[in-house]
Amino acid sequence: MTDETPICSAKGCRVAAVWVLAWNNPKIHTPERRKTWLACEEHREHLSQFLGVRGFLKDVVLLSDWDARDV
């Protein structure tokens, strides 16, 4: 892992990210706005559930397939 390797957004995790979780809080963001969290394999489901129960989760994409310019 290098200093430029994206890491998981889960608290205390320092593992390389594999997934991008795109989300939006409709109370404070415009509908097209996408915020992102990164997730390793171990934390993808937990972070997805956290965002999902709040109605924030919009998409889960492999980091290798993510193109932030499309957001």
PDB file of N, CA, C and O in Angstrom:
ATOM      1  N   MET A   1       0.853  -1.179   0.000  1.00  0.00           N
ATOM      2  CA  MET A   1       0.000   0.000   0.000  1.00  0.00           C
ATOM      3  C   MET A   1       0.897   1.240   0.000  1.00  0.00           C
ATOM      4  O   MET A   1       1.871   1.302   0.751  1.00  0.00           O
ATOM      5  N   THR A   2       0.568   2.228  -0.844  1.00  0.00           N
ATOM      6  CA  THR A   2       1.322   3.474  -0.888  1.00  0.00           C
ATOM      7  C   THR A   2       0.507   4.566  -0.217  1.00  0.00           C
ATOM      8  O   THR A   2      -0.644   4.348   0.162  1.00  0.00           O
ATOM      9  N   ASP A   3       1.107   5.744  -0.070  1.00  0.00           N
ATOM     10  CA  ASP A   3       0.388   6.874   0.513  1.00  0.00           C
ATOM     11  C   ASP A   3      -0.804   7.277  -0.344  1.00  0.00           C
ATOM     12  O   ASP A   3      -1.727   7.926   0.149  1.00  0.00           O
ATOM     13  N   GLU A   4      -0.798   6.904  -1.614  1.00  0.00           N
ATOM     14  CA  GLU A   4      -1.876   7.270  -2.517  1.00  0.00           C
ATOM     15  C   GLU A   4      -2.947   6.187  -2.632  1.00  0.00           C
ATOM     16  O   GLU A   4      -3.946   6.391  -3.322  1.00  0.00           O
ATOM     17  N   THR A   5      -2.767   5.060  -1.984  1.00  0.00           N
ATOM     18  CA  THR A   5      -3.749   3.992  -2.024  1.00  0.00           C
ATOM     19  C   THR A   5      -4.989   4.415  -1.251  1.00  0.00           C
ATOM     20  O   THR A   5      -4.889   4.736  -0.067  1.00  0.00           O
ATOM     21  N   PRO A   6      -6.150   4.423  -1.887  1.00  0.00           N
ATOM     22  CA  PRO A   6      -7.383   4.767  -1.163  1.00  0.00           C
ATOM     23  C   PRO A   6      -7.661   3.726  -0.077  1.00  0.00           C
ATOM     24  O   PRO A   6      -7.540   2.524  -0.314  1.00  0.00           O
ATOM     25  N   ILE A   7      -8.029   4.191   1.098  1.00  0.00           N
ATOM     26  CA  ILE A   7      -8.305   3.274   2.197  1.00  0.00           C
ATOM     27  C   ILE A   7      -9.775   3.300   2.580  1.00  0.00           C
ATOM     28  O   ILE A   7     -10.500   4.245   2.269  1.00  0.00           O
ATOM     29  N   CYS A   8     -10.190   2.269   3.244  1.00  0.00           N
ATOM     30  CA  CYS A   8     -11.567   2.107   3.690  1.00  0.00           C
ATOM     31  C   CYS A   8     -11.973   3.246   4.624  1.00  0.00           C
ATOM     32  O   CYS A   8     -11.168   3.719   5.426  1.00  0.00           O
ATOM     33  N   SER A   9     -13.226   3.677   4.513  1.00  0.00           N
ATOM     34  CA  SER A   9     -13.755   4.762   5.345  1.00  0.00           C
ATOM     35  C   SER A   9     -14.248   4.296   6.708  1.00  0.00           C
ATOM     36  O   SER A   9     -14.592   5.128   7.548  1.00  0.00           O
ATOM     37  N   ALA A  10     -14.290   2.987   6.951  1.00  0.00           N
ATOM     38  CA  ALA A  10     -14.753   2.480   8.244  1.00  0.00           C
ATOM     39  C   ALA A  10     -13.796   2.941   9.347  1.00  0.00           C
ATOM     40  O   ALA A  10     -12.579   2.946   9.164  1.00  0.00           O
ATOM     41  N   LYS A  11     -14.352   3.320  10.473  1.00  0.00           N
ATOM     42  CA  LYS A  11     -13.566   3.838  11.586  1.00  0.00           C
ATOM     43  C   LYS A  11     -12.479   2.842  11.988  1.00  0.00           C
ATOM     44  O   LYS A  11     -12.761   1.682  12.287  1.00  0.00           O
ATOM     45  N   GLY A  12     -11.244   3.314  11.988  1.00  0.00           N
ATOM     46  CA  GLY A  12     -10.111   2.513  12.410  1.00  0.00           C
ATOM     47  C   GLY A  12      -9.554   1.564  11.377  1.00  0.00           C
ATOM     48  O   GLY A  12      -8.517   0.945  11.616  1.00  0.00           O
ATOM     49  N   CYS A  13     -10.205   1.428  10.238  1.00  0.00           N
ATOM     50  CA  CYS A  13      -9.736   0.504   9.202  1.00  0.00           C
ATOM     51  C   CYS A  13      -8.658   1.186   8.359  1.00  0.00           C
ATOM     52  O   CYS A  13      -8.800   2.346   7.971  1.00  0.00           O
ATOM     53  N   ARG A  14      -7.590   0.459   8.084  1.00  0.00           N
ATOM     54  CA  ARG A  14      -6.495   0.986   7.261  1.00  0.00           C
ATOM     55  C   ARG A  14      -6.264   0.112   6.031  1.00  0.00           C
ATOM     56  O   ARG A  14      -5.207   0.179   5.404  1.00  0.00           O
ATOM     57  N   VAL A  15      -7.259  -0.709   5.691  1.00  0.00           N
ATOM     58  CA  VAL A  15      -7.159  -1.628   4.555  1.00  0.00           C
ATOM     59  C   VAL A  15      -7.492  -0.890   3.260  1.00  0.00           C
ATOM     60  O   VAL A  15      -8.291   0.046   3.250  1.00  0.00           O
ATOM     61  N   ALA A  16      -6.871  -1.325   2.180  1.00  0.00           N
ATOM     62  CA  ALA A  16      -7.131  -0.712   0.870  1.00  0.00           C
ATOM     63  C   ALA A  16      -8.599  -0.861   0.493  1.00  0.00           C
ATOM     64  O   ALA A  16      -9.202  -1.914   0.695  1.00  0.00           O
ATOM     65  N   ALA A  17      -9.158   0.201  -0.054  1.00  0.00           N
ATOM     66  CA  ALA A  17     -10.559   0.210  -0.487  1.00  0.00           C
ATOM     67  C   ALA A  17     -10.720  -0.570  -1.785  1.00  0.00           C
ATOM     68  O   ALA A  17      -9.838  -0.569  -2.643  1.00  0.00           O
ATOM     69  N   VAL A  18     -11.862  -1.234  -1.910  1.00  0.00           N
ATOM     70  CA  VAL A  18     -12.212  -1.984  -3.110  1.00  0.00           C
ATOM     71  C   VAL A  18     -13.511  -1.441  -3.705  1.00  0.00           C
ATOM     72  O   VAL A  18     -13.751  -1.567  -4.906  1.00  0.00           O
ATOM     73  N   TRP A  19     -14.345  -0.838  -2.860  1.00  0.00           N
ATOM     74  CA  TRP A  19     -15.680  -0.387  -3.251  1.00  0.00           C
ATOM     75  C   TRP A  19     -15.855   1.109  -3.031  1.00  0.00           C
ATOM     76  O   TRP A  19     -15.237   1.694  -2.142  1.00  0.00           O
ATOM     77  N   VAL A  20     -16.706   1.718  -3.850  1.00  0.00           N
ATOM     78  CA  VAL A  20     -17.154   3.095  -3.658  1.00  0.00           C
ATOM     79  C   VAL A  20     -18.637   3.032  -3.334  1.00  0.00           C
ATOM     80  O   VAL A  20     -19.414   2.430  -4.075  1.00  0.00           O
ATOM     81  N   LEU A  21     -19.030   3.651  -2.227  1.00  0.00           N
ATOM     82  CA  LEU A  21     -20.433   3.750  -1.849  1.00  0.00           C
ATOM     83  C   LEU A  21     -20.854   5.191  -2.097  1.00  0.00           C
ATOM     84  O   LEU A  21     -20.424   6.099  -1.385  1.00  0.00           O
ATOM     85  N   ALA A  22     -21.691   5.400  -3.100  1.00  0.00           N
ATOM     86  CA  ALA A  22     -22.168   6.742  -3.443  1.00  0.00           C
ATOM     87  C   ALA A  22     -23.465   6.990  -2.676  1.00  0.00           C
ATOM     88  O   ALA A  22     -24.376   6.161  -2.689  1.00  0.00           O
ATOM     89  N   TRP A  23     -23.535   8.130  -2.016  1.00  0.00           N
ATOM     90  CA  TRP A  23     -24.708   8.418  -1.196  1.00  0.00           C
ATOM     91  C   TRP A  23     -25.071   9.885  -1.260  1.00  0.00           C
ATOM     92  O   TRP A  23     -24.324  10.720  -1.769  1.00  0.00           O
ATOM     93  N   ASN A  24     -26.259  10.169  -0.718  1.00  0.00           N
ATOM     94  CA  ASN A  24     -26.801  11.516  -0.748  1.00  0.00           C
ATOM     95  C   ASN A  24     -27.777  11.649   0.418  1.00  0.00           C
ATOM     96  O   ASN A  24     -28.637  10.791   0.615  1.00  0.00           O
ATOM     97  N   ASN A  25     -27.643  12.712   1.179  1.00  0.00           N
ATOM     98  CA  ASN A  25     -28.600  13.021   2.246  1.00  0.00           C
ATOM     99  C   ASN A  25     -29.592  14.024   1.656  1.00  0.00           C
ATOM    100  O   ASN A  25     -29.250  15.192   1.471  1.00  0.00           O
ATOM    101  N   PRO A  26     -30.811  13.585   1.361  1.00  0.00           N
ATOM    102  CA  PRO A  26     -31.765  14.461   0.674  1.00  0.00           C
ATOM    103  C   PRO A  26     -32.173  15.696   1.477  1.00  0.00           C
ATOM    104  O   PRO A  26     -32.708  16.648   0.909  1.00  0.00           O
ATOM    105  N   LYS A  27     -31.932  15.692   2.768  1.00  0.00           N
ATOM    106  CA  LYS A  27     -32.271  16.865   3.580  1.00  0.00           C
ATOM    107  C   LYS A  27     -31.278  18.007   3.382  1.00  0.00           C
ATOM    108  O   LYS A  27     -31.608  19.169   3.619  1.00  0.00           O
ATOM    109  N   ILE A  28     -30.051  17.673   2.943  1.00  0.00           N
ATOM    110  CA  ILE A  28     -29.036  18.728   2.803  1.00  0.00           C
ATOM    111  C   ILE A  28     -28.358  18.789   1.431  1.00  0.00           C
ATOM    112  O   ILE A  28     -27.648  19.751   1.138  1.00  0.00           O
ATOM    113  N   HIS A  29     -28.572  17.769   0.587  1.00  0.00           N
ATOM    114  CA  HIS A  29     -27.929  17.743  -0.724  1.00  0.00           C
ATOM    115  C   HIS A  29     -28.970  17.820  -1.835  1.00  0.00           C
ATOM    116  O   HIS A  29     -30.095  17.347  -1.678  1.00  0.00           O
ATOM    117  N   THR A  30     -28.588  18.415  -2.950  1.00  0.00           N
ATOM    118  CA  THR A  30     -29.451  18.395  -4.130  1.00  0.00           C
ATOM    119  C   THR A  30     -29.529  16.948  -4.638  1.00  0.00           C
ATOM    120  O   THR A  30     -28.612  16.167  -4.382  1.00  0.00           O
ATOM    121  N   PRO A  31     -30.594  16.574  -5.345  1.00  0.00           N
ATOM    122  CA  PRO A  31     -30.773  15.177  -5.760  1.00  0.00           C
ATOM    123  C   PRO A  31     -29.616  14.592  -6.572  1.00  0.00           C
ATOM    124  O   PRO A  31     -29.329  13.400  -6.458  1.00  0.00           O
ATOM    125  N   GLU A  32     -28.957  15.401  -7.379  1.00  0.00           N
ATOM    126  CA  GLU A  32     -27.867  14.881  -8.212  1.00  0.00           C
ATOM    127  C   GLU A  32     -26.525  14.781  -7.484  1.00  0.00           C
ATOM    128  O   GLU A  32     -25.595  14.153  -7.990  1.00  0.00           O
ATOM    129  N   ARG A  33     -26.419  15.384  -6.321  1.00  0.00           N
ATOM    130  CA  ARG A  33     -25.157  15.381  -5.565  1.00  0.00           C
ATOM    131  C   ARG A  33     -24.850  13.979  -5.052  1.00  0.00           C
ATOM    132  O   ARG A  33     -25.745  13.288  -4.566  1.00  0.00           O
ATOM    133  N   ARG A  34     -23.588  13.553  -5.156  1.00  0.00           N
ATOM    134  CA  ARG A  34     -23.153  12.266  -4.635  1.00  0.00           C
ATOM    135  C   ARG A  34     -21.910  12.454  -3.768  1.00  0.00           C
ATOM    136  O   ARG A  34     -20.878  12.949  -4.221  1.00  0.00           O
ATOM    137  N   LYS A  35     -22.040  12.053  -2.536  1.00  0.00           N
ATOM    138  CA  LYS A  35     -20.909  11.975  -1.627  1.00  0.00           C
ATOM    139  C   LYS A  35     -20.404  10.537  -1.733  1.00  0.00           C
ATOM    140  O   LYS A  35     -21.142   9.664  -2.190  1.00  0.00           O
ATOM    141  N   THR A  36     -19.173  10.275  -1.321  1.00  0.00           N
ATOM    142  CA  THR A  36     -18.659   8.908  -1.416  1.00  0.00           C
ATOM    143  C   THR A  36     -17.955   8.482  -0.147  1.00  0.00           C
ATOM    144  O   THR A  36     -17.283   9.271   0.517  1.00  0.00           O
ATOM    145  N   TRP A  37     -18.124   7.236   0.165  1.00  0.00           N
ATOM    146  CA  TRP A  37     -17.328   6.539   1.167  1.00  0.00           C
ATOM    147  C   TRP A  37     -16.643   5.409   0.426  1.00  0.00           C
ATOM    148  O   TRP A  37     -17.166   4.882  -0.556  1.00  0.00           O
ATOM    149  N   LEU A  38     -15.468   5.046   0.908  1.00  0.00           N
ATOM    150  CA  LEU A  38     -14.744   3.913   0.347  1.00  0.00           C
ATOM    151  C   LEU A  38     -14.845   2.751   1.313  1.00  0.00           C
ATOM    152  O   LEU A  38     -14.922   2.948   2.526  1.00  0.00           O
ATOM    153  N   ALA A  39     -14.845   1.541   0.779  1.00  0.00           N
ATOM    154  CA  ALA A  39     -14.978   0.364   1.641  1.00  0.00           C
ATOM    155  C   ALA A  39     -14.079  -0.774   1.176  1.00  0.00           C
ATOM    156  O   ALA A  39     -13.901  -1.002  -0.020  1.00  0.00           O
ATOM    157  N   CYS A  40     -13.516  -1.483   2.155  1.00  0.00           N
ATOM    158  CA  CYS A  40     -12.815  -2.725   1.870  1.00  0.00           C
ATOM    159  C   CYS A  40     -13.869  -3.828   1.783  1.00  0.00           C
ATOM    160  O   CYS A  40     -15.047  -3.583   2.044  1.00  0.00           O
ATOM    161  N   GLU A  41     -13.451  -5.039   1.418  1.00  0.00           N
ATOM    162  CA  GLU A  41     -14.404  -6.159   1.331  1.00  0.00           C
ATOM    163  C   GLU A  41     -15.100  -6.393   2.666  1.00  0.00           C
ATOM    164  O   GLU A  41     -16.308  -6.626   2.703  1.00  0.00           O
ATOM    165  N   GLU A  42     -14.346  -6.334   3.764  1.00  0.00           N
ATOM    166  CA  GLU A  42     -14.899  -6.635   5.086  1.00  0.00           C
ATOM    167  C   GLU A  42     -15.981  -5.642   5.517  1.00  0.00           C
ATOM    168  O   GLU A  42     -16.949  -6.038   6.167  1.00  0.00           O
ATOM    169  N   HIS A  43     -15.836  -4.363   5.166  1.00  0.00           N
ATOM    170  CA  HIS A  43     -16.749  -3.334   5.662  1.00  0.00           C
ATOM    171  C   HIS A  43     -17.808  -2.880   4.665  1.00  0.00           C
ATOM    172  O   HIS A  43     -18.649  -2.047   5.003  1.00  0.00           O
ATOM    173  N   ARG A  44     -17.788  -3.407   3.450  1.00  0.00           N
ATOM    174  CA  ARG A  44     -18.759  -2.970   2.432  1.00  0.00           C
ATOM    175  C   ARG A  44     -20.198  -3.158   2.898  1.00  0.00           C
ATOM    176  O   ARG A  44     -21.004  -2.233   2.794  1.00  0.00           O
ATOM    177  N   GLU A  45     -20.525  -4.316   3.401  1.00  0.00           N
ATOM    178  CA  GLU A  45     -21.899  -4.594   3.808  1.00  0.00           C
ATOM    179  C   GLU A  45     -22.318  -3.706   4.987  1.00  0.00           C
ATOM    180  O   GLU A  45     -23.418  -3.153   4.984  1.00  0.00           O
ATOM    181  N   HIS A  46     -21.461  -3.572   5.976  1.00  0.00           N
ATOM    182  CA  HIS A  46     -21.779  -2.750   7.155  1.00  0.00           C
ATOM    183  C   HIS A  46     -22.024  -1.286   6.764  1.00  0.00           C
ATOM    184  O   HIS A  46     -23.018  -0.688   7.174  1.00  0.00           O
ATOM    185  N   LEU A  47     -21.119  -0.723   5.977  1.00  0.00           N
ATOM    186  CA  LEU A  47     -21.279   0.675   5.569  1.00  0.00           C
ATOM    187  C   LEU A  47     -22.499   0.846   4.656  1.00  0.00           C
ATOM    188  O   LEU A  47     -23.202   1.853   4.740  1.00  0.00           O
ATOM    189  N   SER A  48     -22.747  -0.132   3.791  1.00  0.00           N
ATOM    190  CA  SER A  48     -23.929  -0.077   2.920  1.00  0.00           C
ATOM    191  C   SER A  48     -25.205  -0.099   3.745  1.00  0.00           C
ATOM    192  O   SER A  48     -26.134   0.659   3.469  1.00  0.00           O
ATOM    193  N   GLN A  49     -25.259  -0.955   4.747  1.00  0.00           N
ATOM    194  CA  GLN A  49     -26.443  -1.023   5.610  1.00  0.00           C
ATOM    195  C   GLN A  49     -26.643   0.271   6.381  1.00  0.00           C
ATOM    196  O   GLN A  49     -27.769   0.751   6.512  1.00  0.00           O
ATOM    197  N   PHE A  50     -25.551   0.840   6.893  1.00  0.00           N
ATOM    198  CA  PHE A  50     -25.625   2.101   7.636  1.00  0.00           C
ATOM    199  C   PHE A  50     -26.276   3.187   6.784  1.00  0.00           C
ATOM    200  O   PHE A  50     -27.183   3.885   7.236  1.00  0.00           O
ATOM    201  N   LEU A  51     -25.804   3.318   5.553  1.00  0.00           N
ATOM    202  CA  LEU A  51     -26.366   4.329   4.650  1.00  0.00           C
ATOM    203  C   LEU A  51     -27.757   3.936   4.161  1.00  0.00           C
ATOM    204  O   LEU A  51     -28.628   4.791   4.003  1.00  0.00           O
ATOM    205  N   GLY A  52     -27.960   2.653   3.925  1.00  0.00           N
ATOM    206  CA  GLY A  52     -29.222   2.171   3.389  1.00  0.00           C
ATOM    207  C   GLY A  52     -30.404   2.375   4.322  1.00  0.00           C
ATOM    208  O   GLY A  52     -31.472   2.787   3.870  1.00  0.00           O
ATOM    209  N   VAL A  53     -30.243   2.099   5.602  1.00  0.00           N
ATOM    210  CA  VAL A  53     -31.371   2.255   6.541  1.00  0.00           C
ATOM    211  C   VAL A  53     -31.780   3.714   6.683  1.00  0.00           C
ATOM    212  O   VAL A  53     -32.905   4.003   7.092  1.00  0.00           O
ATOM    213  N   ARG A  54     -30.898   4.620   6.357  1.00  0.00           N
ATOM    214  CA  ARG A  54     -31.198   6.050   6.407  1.00  0.00           C
ATOM    215  C   ARG A  54     -31.738   6.564   5.077  1.00  0.00           C
ATOM    216  O   ARG A  54     -32.132   7.725   4.967  1.00  0.00           O
ATOM    217  N   GLY A  55     -31.753   5.690   4.065  1.00  0.00           N
ATOM    218  CA  GLY A  55     -32.230   6.088   2.747  1.00  0.00           C
ATOM    219  C   GLY A  55     -31.222   6.919   1.977  1.00  0.00           C
ATOM    220  O   GLY A  55     -31.589   7.618   1.032  1.00  0.00           O
ATOM    221  N   PHE A  56     -29.945   6.852   2.370  1.00  0.00           N
ATOM    222  CA  PHE A  56     -28.904   7.669   1.734  1.00  0.00           C
ATOM    223  C   PHE A  56     -28.189   6.953   0.595  1.00  0.00           C
ATOM    224  O   PHE A  56     -27.729   7.608  -0.340  1.00  0.00           O
ATOM    225  N   LEU A  57     -28.082   5.632   0.648  1.00  0.00           N
ATOM    226  CA  LEU A  57     -27.277   4.882  -0.316  1.00  0.00           C
ATOM    227  C   LEU A  57     -27.892   4.946  -1.708  1.00  0.00           C
ATOM    228  O   LEU A  57     -29.073   4.652  -1.890  1.00  0.00           O
ATOM    229  N   LYS A  58     -27.081   5.333  -2.684  1.00  0.00           N
ATOM    230  CA  LYS A  58     -27.538   5.450  -4.063  1.00  0.00           C
ATOM    231  C   LYS A  58     -26.908   4.397  -4.971  1.00  0.00           C
ATOM    232  O   LYS A  58     -27.556   3.922  -5.905  1.00  0.00           O
ATOM    233  N   ASP A  59     -25.646   4.024  -4.708  1.00  0.00           N
ATOM    234  CA  ASP A  59     -24.964   3.080  -5.586  1.00  0.00           C
ATOM    235  C   ASP A  59     -23.737   2.508  -4.881  1.00  0.00           C
ATOM    236  O   ASP A  59     -23.121   3.170  -4.046  1.00  0.00           O
ATOM    237  N   VAL A  60     -23.390   1.262  -5.232  1.00  0.00           N
ATOM    238  CA  VAL A  60     -22.169   0.616  -4.769  1.00  0.00           C
ATOM    239  C   VAL A  60     -21.448   0.130  -6.014  1.00  0.00           C
ATOM    240  O   VAL A  60     -21.988  -0.664  -6.785  1.00  0.00           O
ATOM    241  N   VAL A  61     -20.221   0.612  -6.209  1.00  0.00           N
ATOM    242  CA  VAL A  61     -19.472   0.351  -7.432  1.00  0.00           C
ATOM    243  C   VAL A  61     -18.050  -0.064  -7.070  1.00  0.00           C
ATOM    244  O   VAL A  61     -17.463   0.467  -6.128  1.00  0.00           O
ATOM    245  N   LEU A  62     -17.506  -1.008  -7.817  1.00  0.00           N
ATOM    246  CA  LEU A  62     -16.095  -1.347  -7.623  1.00  0.00           C
ATOM    247  C   LEU A  62     -15.243  -0.098  -7.846  1.00  0.00           C
ATOM    248  O   LEU A  62     -15.478   0.668  -8.780  1.00  0.00           O
ATOM    249  N   LEU A  63     -14.267   0.093  -6.992  1.00  0.00           N
ATOM    250  CA  LEU A  63     -13.381   1.251  -7.111  1.00  0.00           C
ATOM    251  C   LEU A  63     -12.723   1.294  -8.489  1.00  0.00           C
ATOM    252  O   LEU A  63     -12.540   2.368  -9.063  1.00  0.00           O
ATOM    253  N   SER A  64     -12.373   0.132  -9.010  1.00  0.00           N
ATOM    254  CA  SER A  64     -11.728   0.073 -10.331  1.00  0.00           C
ATOM    255  C   SER A  64     -12.660   0.532 -11.457  1.00  0.00           C
ATOM    256  O   SER A  64     -12.190   0.911 -12.530  1.00  0.00           O
ATOM    257  N   ASP A  65     -13.968   0.502 -11.222  1.00  0.00           N
ATOM    258  CA  ASP A  65     -14.950   0.933 -12.222  1.00  0.00           C
ATOM    259  C   ASP A  65     -15.465   2.356 -11.999  1.00  0.00           C
ATOM    260  O   ASP A  65     -16.173   2.899 -12.847  1.00  0.00           O
ATOM    261  N   TRP A  66     -15.116   2.956 -10.876  1.00  0.00           N
ATOM    262  CA  TRP A  66     -15.640   4.272 -10.496  1.00  0.00           C
ATOM    263  C   TRP A  66     -14.980   5.376 -11.294  1.00  0.00           C
ATOM    264  O   TRP A  66     -13.756   5.424 -11.419  1.00  0.00           O
ATOM    265  N   ASP A  67     -15.784   6.242 -11.823  1.00  0.00           N
ATOM    266  CA  ASP A  67     -15.283   7.429 -12.513  1.00  0.00           C
ATOM    267  C   ASP A  67     -15.994   8.622 -11.908  1.00  0.00           C
ATOM    268  O   ASP A  67     -17.128   8.922 -12.280  1.00  0.00           O
ATOM    269  N   ALA A  68     -15.341   9.307 -10.980  1.00  0.00           N
ATOM    270  CA  ALA A  68     -15.950  10.413 -10.240  1.00  0.00           C
ATOM    271  C   ALA A  68     -16.373  11.557 -11.165  1.00  0.00           C
ATOM    272  O   ALA A  68     -17.198  12.381 -10.771  1.00  0.00           O
ATOM    273  N   ARG A  69     -15.839  11.626 -12.359  1.00  0.00           N
ATOM    274  CA  ARG A  69     -16.228  12.694 -13.277  1.00  0.00           C
ATOM    275  C   ARG A  69     -17.674  12.548 -13.726  1.00  0.00           C
ATOM    276  O   ARG A  69     -18.288  13.505 -14.197  1.00  0.00           O
ATOM    277  N   ASP A  70     -18.219  11.324 -13.575  1.00  0.00           N
ATOM    278  CA  ASP A  70     -19.613  11.091 -13.981  1.00  0.00           C
ATOM    279  C   ASP A  70     -20.599  11.537 -12.914  1.00  0.00           C
ATOM    280  O   ASP A  70     -21.809  11.495 -13.136  1.00  0.00           O
ATOM    281  N   VAL A  71     -20.107  11.957 -11.774  1.00  0.00           N
ATOM    282  CA  VAL A  71     -20.997  12.341 -10.666  1.00  0.00           C
ATOM    283  C   VAL A  71     -21.238  13.819 -10.682  1.00  0.00           C
ATOM    284  O   VAL A  71     -21.960  14.336  -9.830  1.00  0.00           O
TER     285      VAL A  71
END
